[in-house]
């Protein structure tokens, strides 16, 4: 698989067995996120991410993986992913910012836990 193309809003993440996966906020991913989270637009994602519920975080993550071409990945596959929550939320935030949507601090996982 090729490296993520930041100009297309792609971000890469290491998954099971060291395999690289691409996250991308495509129109399909946006529709999937809005449908699964019951939000009317991406402007409400900050609120959802701020709550930090794993169901919502995983829904967004899977939609971004699907947008990156990994349409075979489903929620049940996440049991095999050993990715720390902080890294997961950081990658989600990176993907949104790369696509031109900024997640507010607190929803993106970018905080420095030492500050």
N, CA and C of each residue as an Amber inpcrd file, in Angstrom:
protein
   345
   0.8400000  -1.1750000   0.0000000   0.0000000   0.0000000   0.0000000
   0.8820000   1.2320000   0.0000000   0.4480000   2.2610000  -0.7020000
   1.2300000   3.4840000  -0.7760000   1.0690000   4.3100000   0.4910000
   1.9920000   5.2380000   0.6710000   1.9510000   6.1350000   1.8220000
   0.7540000   7.0780000   1.6660000   0.2030000   7.5370000   2.7720000
  -0.9360000   8.4480000   2.7440000  -0.5750000   9.7440000   2.0240000
  -1.5090000  10.2510000   1.2530000  -1.3390000  11.4860000   0.4910000
  -1.9960000  12.6230000   1.2730000  -1.2040000  13.4340000   1.9570000
  -1.7280000  14.5140000   2.8020000  -2.5330000  15.5290000   1.9950000
  -2.1980000  15.7190000   0.7170000  -2.9340000  16.6740000  -0.0980000
  -4.3670000  16.2230000  -0.3460000  -4.6250000  14.9440000  -0.2240000
  -5.9860000  14.4180000  -0.3600000  -6.6530000  14.2730000   1.0030000
  -5.9990000  14.7320000   2.0460000  -6.5660000  14.6140000   3.3800000
  -6.3740000  13.2370000   3.9770000  -5.3630000  12.5160000   3.5130000
  -5.1090000  11.1620000   4.0150000  -4.0840000  11.1800000   5.1380000
  -4.2620000  10.2620000   6.0650000  -3.3460000  10.0760000   7.1870000
  -3.1120000   8.5820000   7.3000000  -1.9090000   8.1770000   7.6830000
  -1.6610000   6.7440000   7.8340000  -1.5710000   6.3800000   9.3160000
  -1.8900000   5.1280000   9.5920000  -1.8140000   4.5920000  10.9480000
  -1.3680000   3.1460000  10.8490000  -0.5990000   2.7230000  11.8390000
  -0.1480000   1.3380000  11.8660000  -1.2030000   0.4910000  12.5570000
  -1.5870000  -0.5810000  11.8990000  -2.5930000  -1.4840000  12.4400000
  -1.9780000  -2.7910000  12.8850000  -2.8040000  -3.8270000  12.9490000
  -2.3090000  -5.1430000  13.3690000  -1.1460000  -5.6230000  12.4970000
  -0.2150000  -6.3060000  13.1140000   0.9520000  -6.8800000  12.4370000
   1.8040000  -5.8420000  11.7250000   1.7410000  -4.5810000  12.1660000
   2.5770000  -3.5330000  11.5900000   2.1460000  -3.0540000  10.2270000
   1.0050000  -3.4940000   9.7520000   0.4980000  -3.0750000   8.4360000
   0.0460000  -1.6150000   8.4990000   0.3730000  -0.8530000   7.4480000
  -0.0390000   0.5430000   7.3670000  -1.4360000   0.6300000   6.7650000
  -2.2680000   1.4610000   7.3710000  -3.6240000   1.7100000   6.8980000
  -3.7800000   3.2010000   6.6340000  -4.6380000   3.5000000   5.6860000
  -4.8780000   4.8880000   5.3000000  -6.2450000   5.3220000   5.8240000
  -6.2910000   6.5140000   6.4230000  -7.5320000   7.1390000   6.8460000
  -7.8050000   8.2890000   5.8880000  -9.0500000   8.4420000   5.4550000
  -9.3640000   9.5420000   4.5450000 -10.8050000   9.9920000   4.7650000
 -10.9850000  11.3010000   4.8680000 -12.3110000  11.8730000   5.0690000
 -12.9420000  12.1460000   3.7020000 -13.4760000  11.0930000   3.1070000
 -14.1480000  11.2020000   1.8090000 -15.6110000  11.5790000   2.0190000
 -16.3090000  11.8610000   0.9180000 -17.7380000  12.1390000   1.0220000
 -18.4820000  10.9460000   1.6060000 -18.0800000   9.7360000   1.2090000
 -18.6930000   8.5320000   1.7550000 -18.4470000   8.3960000   3.2450000
 -17.2250000   8.7310000   3.6850000 -16.9030000   8.6690000   5.1090000
 -17.7250000   9.6940000   5.8880000 -17.8780000  10.8810000   5.3170000
 -18.6880000  11.9110000   5.9750000 -20.1210000  11.4250000   6.1390000
 -20.6940000  10.8700000   5.0670000 -22.0660000  10.3620000   5.1250000
 -22.1930000   9.2480000   6.1580000 -21.2050000   8.3570000   6.2080000
 -21.2200000   7.2570000   7.1690000 -21.1650000   7.7900000   8.5960000
 -20.3050000   8.7670000   8.8420000 -20.1760000   9.3640000  10.1740000
 -21.4860000  10.0330000  10.5820000 -22.0390000  10.8440000   9.6870000
 -23.2780000  11.5510000  10.0080000 -24.4140000  10.5770000  10.3070000
 -24.5160000   9.5130000   9.4930000 -25.5810000   8.5320000   9.6910000
 -25.4140000   7.7620000  11.0020000 -24.2020000   7.2410000  11.2330000
 -23.9740000   6.4180000  12.4170000 -24.0540000   7.2000000  13.7230000
 -23.6550000   8.4750000  13.6800000 -23.6640000   9.2750000  14.9030000
 -24.9420000  10.0910000  15.0610000 -25.7640000  10.0940000  14.0190000
 -27.0080000  10.8450000  14.0920000 -26.8050000  12.3480000  14.1540000
 -25.7540000  12.8310000  13.4880000 -25.5100000  14.2700000  13.4300000
 -25.8800000  14.7720000  12.0460000 -26.2260000  16.0630000  11.9750000
 -26.6440000  16.6350000  10.7040000 -25.4800000  17.1470000   9.8800000
 -24.3610000  17.4320000  10.5320000 -23.1950000  17.9180000   9.7980000
 -21.9280000  17.6530000  10.6050000 -20.7980000  17.7990000   9.9280000
 -19.5150000  17.5790000  10.5950000 -19.2240000  18.6460000  11.6410000
 -19.9380000  19.7530000  11.6120000 -19.7040000  20.7880000  12.6150000
 -20.0500000  20.2930000  14.0140000 -20.8190000  19.2160000  14.1070000
 -21.1980000  18.6590000  15.4020000 -20.2160000  17.6000000  15.9060000
 -19.1980000  17.2860000  15.1170000 -18.2380000  16.2470000  15.4920000
 -17.4360000  16.6420000  16.7270000 -17.1000000  17.9340000  16.8770000
 -16.3690000  18.3780000  18.0720000 -17.0970000  17.9590000  19.3390000
 -18.4070000  18.1440000  19.3410000 -19.2110000  17.7900000  20.5070000
 -19.1350000  16.2890000  20.7680000 -19.2660000  15.5060000  19.6950000
 -19.2230000  14.0460000  19.8160000 -17.8540000  13.5960000  20.3280000
 -16.7800000  14.1260000  19.7400000 -15.4330000  13.7330000  20.1540000
 -15.1470000  14.1920000  21.5780000 -15.6880000  15.3270000  21.9820000
 -15.4810000  15.8410000  23.3280000 -16.0640000  14.9290000  24.3940000
 -17.1130000  14.1910000  24.0460000 -17.7220000  13.2580000  24.9930000
 -16.8480000  12.0270000  25.1840000 -16.0510000  11.6830000  24.1580000
 -15.0840000  10.6000000  24.2860000 -15.6480000   9.2040000  24.3700000
 -16.8910000   8.9860000  23.9500000 -17.4550000   7.6460000  23.9640000
 -16.7910000   6.7610000  22.9180000 -16.3990000   5.5620000  23.3290000
 -15.6950000   4.6650000  22.4150000 -16.5480000   4.2710000  21.2150000
 -17.8420000   4.1170000  21.3860000 -18.7090000   3.7720000  20.2570000
 -18.6010000   4.8400000  19.1620000 -18.6520000   6.1020000  19.5650000
 -18.5690000   7.1940000  18.6000000 -17.1800000   7.2930000  17.9750000
 -16.1530000   7.1640000  18.8150000 -14.7760000   7.2280000  18.3080000
 -14.5390000   6.1110000  17.2940000 -14.9700000   4.8940000  17.6150000
 -14.7940000   3.7730000  16.6860000 -15.6030000   3.9620000  15.4060000
 -16.7930000   4.5280000  15.5060000 -17.6010000   4.7880000  14.3070000
 -16.8720000   5.7440000  13.3720000 -16.2990000   6.7980000  13.9300000
 -15.5520000   7.7660000  13.1230000 -14.3170000   7.1080000  12.5360000
 -13.5770000   6.3720000  13.3560000 -12.3450000   5.7200000  12.9050000
 -12.6250000   4.7410000  11.7650000 -13.6480000   3.9220000  11.9030000
 -13.9820000   2.9410000  10.8740000 -14.4170000   3.6440000   9.5900000
 -15.1870000   4.7250000   9.7150000 -15.5980000   5.4800000   8.5310000
 -14.3740000   6.0420000   7.7990000 -13.3830000   6.5390000   8.5610000
 -12.1620000   7.0720000   7.9480000 -11.3360000   5.9580000   7.3040000
 -11.2820000   4.7860000   7.9350000 -10.6060000   3.6340000   7.3230000
 -11.3090000   3.2420000   6.0230000 -12.6440000   3.1930000   6.0610000
 -13.4100000   2.8730000   4.8530000 -13.1280000   3.8990000   3.7670000
 -13.0620000   5.1810000   4.1470000 -12.7370000   6.2450000   3.1960000
 -11.3530000   6.0930000   2.6090000 -10.4500000   5.4820000   3.3750000
  -9.0870000   5.2380000   2.9090000  -8.9680000   3.9820000   2.0570000
 -10.1050000   3.3270000   1.7880000 -10.0990000   2.1510000   0.9200000
 -10.1820000   0.8280000   1.6450000 -10.2620000   0.8590000   2.9650000
 -10.3060000  -0.3700000   3.7600000 -11.7570000  -0.7160000   4.1100000
 -12.5440000  -0.9700000   3.0740000 -13.9810000  -1.1890000   3.2450000
 -14.3040000  -2.5260000   3.9010000 -13.3140000  -3.3850000   4.0270000
 -13.5310000  -4.6870000   4.6590000 -13.5190000  -4.6040000   6.1870000
 -13.0890000  -3.4780000   6.7320000 -12.9460000  -3.3430000   8.1790000
 -14.2740000  -2.9420000   8.8100000 -14.6270000  -3.6850000   9.8560000
 -15.8660000  -3.4340000  10.5950000 -15.5510000  -3.2880000  12.0760000
 -16.5390000  -2.8940000  12.8290000 -16.3690000  -2.6840000  14.2720000
 -15.7930000  -3.9230000  14.9640000 -16.2430000  -5.1030000  14.5810000
 -15.7690000  -6.3390000  15.2310000 -14.2790000  -6.5790000  14.9990000
 -13.7160000  -5.9940000  13.9520000 -12.2860000  -6.1440000  13.6720000
 -11.4150000  -5.3480000  14.6380000 -11.9970000  -4.3980000  15.3270000
 -11.2260000  -3.5080000  16.1950000 -10.6180000  -4.2280000  17.3890000
 -11.1100000  -5.4150000  17.7130000 -10.5400000  -6.1750000  18.8320000
  -9.0740000  -6.5410000  18.5540000  -8.6920000  -6.5780000  17.2900000
  -7.3290000  -6.9440000  16.9010000  -6.4030000  -5.7310000  16.7930000
  -6.9510000  -4.5420000  16.9610000  -6.1630000  -3.3210000  16.8550000
  -5.6510000  -2.9320000  18.2310000  -4.3470000  -2.8890000  18.3810000
  -3.7280000  -2.5070000  19.6460000  -3.1940000  -1.0800000  19.5070000
  -4.1300000  -0.1270000  19.3890000  -3.7670000   1.2780000  19.2170000
  -4.2620000   2.0370000  20.4430000  -3.3690000   2.7430000  21.1330000
  -3.7940000   3.5160000  22.2980000  -4.8520000   4.5540000  21.9140000
  -5.8020000   4.7930000  22.8000000  -6.8800000   5.7400000  22.5410000
  -6.3490000   7.1160000  22.1650000  -5.2970000   7.5630000  22.8380000
  -4.7270000   8.8780000  22.5370000  -4.2640000   8.9300000  21.0850000
  -3.5610000   7.8900000  20.6300000  -3.0850000   7.8660000  19.2400000
  -4.2610000   7.8150000  18.2740000  -5.2650000   7.0310000  18.5990000
  -6.4440000   6.9070000  17.7550000  -7.1210000   8.2640000  17.5660000
  -7.3400000   8.9830000  18.6660000  -7.9960000  10.2850000  18.5540000
  -7.0960000  11.3160000  17.8690000  -5.7790000  11.2000000  18.0650000
  -4.8580000  12.0980000  17.3650000  -4.9380000  11.8880000  15.8610000
  -4.9770000  10.6320000  15.4400000  -5.0500000  10.3250000  14.0110000
  -6.3700000  10.8070000  13.4120000  -7.4490000  10.6680000  14.1630000
  -8.7380000  11.1780000  13.6980000  -8.6450000  12.6920000  13.5100000
  -8.0860000  13.3830000  14.5040000  -7.9130000  14.8290000  14.4060000
  -7.0360000  15.2230000  13.2350000  -5.9300000  14.5000000  13.0240000
  -5.0380000  14.7750000  11.8870000  -5.7790000  14.6340000  10.5670000
  -6.5810000  13.6040000  10.4680000  -7.3200000  13.3460000   9.2390000
  -8.3060000  14.4770000   8.9510000  -9.0380000  14.9090000   9.9700000
  -9.9910000  16.0060000   9.7870000  -9.2670000  17.2880000   9.3920000
  -8.1400000  17.5860000  10.0660000  -7.3910000  18.8010000   9.7420000
  -6.7870000  18.7200000   8.3390000  -6.2870000  17.5460000   7.9570000
  -5.7110000  17.3780000   6.6160000  -6.7640000  17.6020000   5.5370000
  -8.0200000  17.2850000   5.8570000  -9.1120000  17.4730000   4.9100000
  -9.7090000  18.8830000   4.9890000  -9.1700000  19.7100000   5.8890000
  -9.6330000  21.0880000   5.9870000 -10.6860000  21.3350000   7.0480000
 -10.9510000  20.3380000   7.8860000 -11.8890000  20.4870000   8.9920000
 -11.0910000  20.4390000  10.2730000 -11.1280000  21.4900000  11.0630000
 -10.3850000  21.4900000  12.3170000 -11.2300000  20.9870000  13.4640000
 -10.7500000  19.9910000  14.1700000 -11.4090000  19.5810000  15.4130000
 -10.8420000  20.4560000  16.5160000 -11.7000000  20.9290000  17.3770000
 -11.2700000  21.7760000  18.4920000 -10.4050000  20.9760000  19.4510000
  -9.5460000  21.6740000  20.1520000  -8.7380000  21.0230000  21.1790000
  -9.6770000  20.3790000  22.1890000  -9.3360000  19.1750000  22.5940000
 -10.1940000  18.4270000  23.5080000 -10.9390000  17.3500000  22.7570000
 -11.1860000  17.5280000  21.4620000 -11.8660000  16.5340000  20.6810000
 -10.9150000  15.7900000  19.7720000  -9.7070000  16.3150000  19.6300000
  -8.7860000  15.7190000  18.6740000  -7.7550000  14.8070000  19.3100000
  -7.6200000  14.8670000  20.6230000  -6.6210000  14.0450000  21.2860000
  -5.2380000  14.6480000  21.2420000  -5.1100000  15.9280000  20.8540000
  -3.8040000  16.5530000  20.6960000  -3.2460000  17.1190000  21.9840000
  -3.9860000  17.0710000  23.0540000  -3.5280000  17.6880000  24.2750000
  -2.2760000  17.0020000  24.7920000  -1.4380000  17.7720000  25.4200000
  -0.2680000  17.2230000  26.0560000  -0.6720000  16.8620000  27.4790000
  -0.6940000  15.5640000  27.8170000  -1.1520000  15.1620000  29.1400000
  -0.2990000  15.7170000  30.2730000   0.9090000  16.2270000  29.9880000
   1.7970000  16.7450000  31.0170000   1.4960000  18.2010000  31.3550000
   0.6910000  18.8670000  30.5220000   0.4390000  20.3030000  30.7860000
  -0.7940000  20.5320000  31.5880000
